[in-house]
Amino acid sequence: MNTVSHDQNFKNLILDYPRDALAFFAPEEAPAPNDQVRVVPARQEQLKERLGNRFRELDVPLLVEWADGRREAVLFVLEEESDARRFSLHRLAHYCLDLAELFETDRVVPVAIFLRQAETAPTSLNLGTERRRYLTFDTLACKLREIPAERWRQSDNLVARVNLPNLQSPRGRRIEVYAEAVRGLLALERDGDRRAKYIEFIDIYAGLTDNEYRRYQRQYREESSTMAGVIARAREEGMEQGMQQGRVEGERALLERQLRRRFGLLSPKVAERLGQASAADLETWAENVLDAPTLDDVFESTR
């Protein structure tokens, strides 16, 4: 049985739709809709050695830069936690301090996204004594199960729409919530690959039973038909890409054998060139190898 990687699911979502993610998960600090900003993922590779084995790399640091320069950049640190009992404010504070030092900024916003019930999850850390506090660390806590789905069911925020099944909704409305999530995805996302990707996201978190899904298909025939078409096209394209890639790899391997037979051991430079070649290059070289007097002549027409 495959284990669902909630961290990876939410990381993908945040990276694909960063502005919508900030507006939904951290509305208090997110840029306004009309703000001209650039949102980019912050590099984490430099932090691995400093964090050490005791601290895992968190989900997504996003750097928000205002185009007009009137506001300094803000670094958002978003961590998804599927089990609130595993959440560590100390770990998050440690990570935020490292990022603040690395980027030479004090403008850091820690955001903790709780997937399931998190009534007792800590959101504030105070270090000190009865006389004085020496360090205070607060987080923006986005507790999905405490957000009413009704508030976002007609939203044009794609991150909110695909998360509708994770929000609070009355019993007996699971199918309706699922339908609103799918409808929002189909209306707000035009790219076929991303549609297929986030239909799967909605399926995972909606968790409809077979009977519920059949009821959904009967009650929402148009969306159901569109969704089925999106999934079918994505699978067909994936199969075609796989077959094409297989053909290219086969041509590459065949050409490599032919070159070795005619010219002996191939240099690393030639091997690298073969590895980076397009299908058209491979076809041309395969024709040249029959008559070319030297190895250089094989590649003559694509220099």
Sequence and secondary structure as in RCSB ss.txt:
>XXXX:A:sequence
MNTVSHDQNFKNLILDYPRDALAFFAPEEAPAPNDQVRVVPARQEQLKERLGNRFRELDVPLLVEWADGRREAVL
FVLEEESDARRFSLHRLAHYCLDLAELFETDRVVPVAIFLRQAETAPTSLNLGTERRRYLTFDTLACKLREIPAE
RWRQSDNLVARVNLPNLQSPRGRRIEVYAEAVRGLLALERDGDRRAKYIEFIDIYAGLTDNEYRRYQRQYREESS
TMAGVIARAREEGMEQGMQQGRVEGERALLERQLRRRFGLLSPKVAERLGQASAADLETWAENVLDAPTLDDVFE
STR
>XXXX:A:secstr
     HHHHHHHHHHHSHHHHHHHH TTTS  TT  EEEEE   GGGHHHH TTS   SEEEEEEETTSSS  EE
EEEEEESSGGG  HHHHHHHHHHHHHHHT S EEEEEEESS  TT   EEEEE SS EEEEEE EEEEGGGSBGG
GTTT S HHHHHTGGGSB  TT HHHHHHHHHHHHHHH   HHHHHHHHHHHHHHH   HHHHHHHHHH HHHHH
HHHHHHHHHHHHHHHHHHHHHHHHHHHHHHHHHHHHHH S  HHHHHHHHT  HHHHHHHHHHTTT SSHHHHTG
GG 
